[in-house]
Amino acid sequence: MKQLKKAGMAIVHSLKEFTKEEEGMGTVEVILIIAVLITFVLILKSTLGPKIKGWINNLDTGGLVDEG
């Protein structure tokens, strides 16, 4: 959870830096934001992935799966 908070704070910080600049984003800022977003997604995937798989396995399919 601490990693998730750090990633969120990094995204907020980079967005604040971007809005402060008037000329727009440079290549380094774009790469940095993309790297932070990828890290954020990987953290979410690693923490929530097993839970989501469990939820999907526990759901009643309601006849949506054709076992033919």
N, C-alpha and C positions, 0 to 999 in steps of 0.2 A: 504494500500500500504506500510505503514511503517512496518507492521508485515511481509510482504513478503520480504522486503529488509533485515530485521533482520534475517529471516530464511536463506536467501541466504548467508548472511555474516557468519552465524554460520556454514553452510555447508563448505564454503571456508576455514574458520578457522580450522575446524576439519580435512579437507583434508590436509592442510598445516602441522598440527601437526602429522598426520599419515606419511607423506612423510619425515618428519624430523627424525622419529624414524627408527632405522635400524633393530630392531628385529621384527617389524611388529606390528599388532594390538593386544591389549589385549581385554579381555571380556568387560571391561568398555567402551573402545572406540567403539567397535562394537555396544553395546547397545545404546550409545550416538548417533552414526550416524544414527541408525535405528529410534530412537526417533525423531531426527531432521527431517529425511525424512518423517516420518508419519505426523509430525506437518506441514511440508511444503505442503504435499498433502492435508491435511485437510483445510489449509488456501486457497489453490487454489480452492478446491471444494466449499468452502463457498463463495468465491468471484466470481468465474466464473460459478458456477453451474446454478444459475438462468439465466444468460445471455445465456449459451449454450442451456438450455431448451427453452428459447425464440427463439433462432435461429432455433432450430429443429422444433418448432411449426410453425414458419413462412416460413419454406422451402416448396417449391412446391414438392410434392412427385413424380410427373412425371409419375404416373401410377404404381408406385412400390407397392402401398398398394392395396390389393385385397379386395374391399368392398363387394364382392360377393353377 
